[in-house]
Amino acid sequence: MTETTARHVPGSSLPAWLRRIGPIALALALLAGIAAPVVAQDATPAATPGATAVAGTPVAVGSGILGLGDADISAAIAALLAVQADDGGFIGFSGESDPGVTVDAVLALVAAEEAGVETGTGIDDALDYLEVAGVAYAEVGAGQRAKLVLAVTAAGADETDFAGQDLWAPIEGGDTSPAVIGDGAFALALVTLAAVAVESERTGEFNDLLVSQQLEDGSWAFSADAAPGDGDSNTTALAIQAIIATGDVEDPAIAAGLAYLDTTRAEAGGYGFGPSLDGTPVVPDANSTAVVLQARLAALVPVDDPALVEDATVLAGFQNESGQFRYVDEMPEDNLFATVQAVPAIAGLPLPLAA
């Protein structure tokens, strides 16, 4: 995804931990629709680990998640629709409609509809924009193509004939090597999720490749050239959702990934981009908290689990009076990244979303 018009650019007036945002922030934002992350802060685990995967009942909508009752999906969607451009897109870094942002907005709008919230013509208008701009976006890489497929299928459109082409075919017929599938585990997780959405015969191949990219600490890293310690909560949470979506629910990689996510948890709930690296407390952000909640729901963590309730309450607390969400408390302005990321989690819906 790209940036929001209200996005605050980190500057010297911000705390040091916010000023350390590096190039990965732009990469995550451009590919994943996730706001500029907090760079991992230290190797010390958070004080209160979250629950591990247990048998349970999948959550249908956010009203079933204790702690999210204070989050207003309707207000979030109203605020989201209010900033939709005339061409149907949503604004990115350039100040113009951006296909990456729009893809994530479609996923948020679909999730809201699953939760019973009216979205008007928002989804159709966004798809109209993507029919024009989405093809070039898909050609950037496999991760972008997979994200577009996820949005198109979630909205009930035909990915085999979208803007006059079969969006999934280049991935279905391509090489399974990481260099071709994507730039790293984040892109590969998106490919795996999209493969599930289109019922690809190659889903198992993509899943196996994704599992093979797990690092020793249980995490997954955004980049393909990841070294030990490069993992992050956002990529790990997406990978967990992808592996579970394939039906590989007994894979030990899931439990290891959830254990890593525990180390990125703030003491009072919520998640940061990575664990603490210098003993300072983990600072939760809306985006990381949302995607980790989706992973934990995919893993069937009970909705009354105390840690899940605490995390959900933290996410709800990031919602501003406008209906949009802020990224972190130190950046209190509305953030479109945070808003589109939070809505599916509020709705209690892991990826991939079904039409």
C-alpha positions, 0 to 999 in steps of 0.5 A: 500500500501507499501512504495516507494524505494525513500521514505524519512524516517522522521528524526530529521532534519525535522520540528516537524510536520513531525516528529510526524508521528505515527503508523497510518502512517504505517497502512494507507500505508499498507492498503490504499496506502497512504503516511505517513500522517501528524498527525492532527495539531489542531481544528482550521478550515482552512481559505478557506472552499471548496465547498459543494456538488451541482448538476453538471456533472461528470468529465470524464478525468483530462483535464476537471479540471481547474488547472490540466493542468499543471500536466502531466499524461503521465510523471507520468505514464512513471515514474511509469512504469520505476520503475515497477519490473521485476516480474510486481510488485511495490516495498514496504517497504521491498525493494521487490515487494509488492501487496498493492503497486501494487494494487494502481499502477493498479488503477493509470494505469487504470485511466491513460488509461481512460484519454487516456494515453498508459500504455503498458503492465504495467497493465497485468504485474501487474496482473500477479504479483498479481495472485501470491502474491495477494491471501495472501494479500487478506487473511490479511483482508477485506480491503486488499481483497476489494482493490484487488477486486477494482483493478482486476475489474478496470482492467477488470479481473474476480474477481470470478476466479482470481488466481483460486479463487473467491476473493469477495466470503469471503466478500459476505458470511461474517458477516457484523460486523465491526470486520469482515468487517475490522479494521475500516471505511477505510477498510469498505469504501473499502469493500463498494466500492468493493461491488459497483464494483461487484454489490453485493446484500449486498451493502446497508448493507455495506453502512449503516454500513459505515454511522453509523461509522461517527463521530460527527464532520462529519469525519470518522476515520481509526481505529475501536476503534476511539474516537472523534477527531480521524477522518482524511481527507483520511478516510473521503474522501474515505467514501464519495466516497463509499457512493456516489457510492452506489447511496445514494447521498442524505444522510446527511452524505455526506454534513457533511463529506464535511464540515469536509474536509473543516477544513483540507484545507490549506489556499492556497488550498490543504489538510492535513491529519487533521485539525490544532490542535494548530493554526499552518497552515494546511500543504497540502500533495499530497496524502490527496489533491488527495483523497479529490479531488476525493471525491469532484468530486464524490460529483459533485462539479463543475470543475470551482468551485474556491476552486476546481481549487485552490486545483487542482493547488496545486496537480499539483504543487507537480509533480516533473520534473521526472514525479513522485510526492512528498509527501510534499514540505519538502520532495522533492524526488519522492514518489511512494505513492504520484504518484499512489494516484495523478494519478486518481485524475488528471484523474478526476476519483473517485472510484470505477474505471470501466473497 
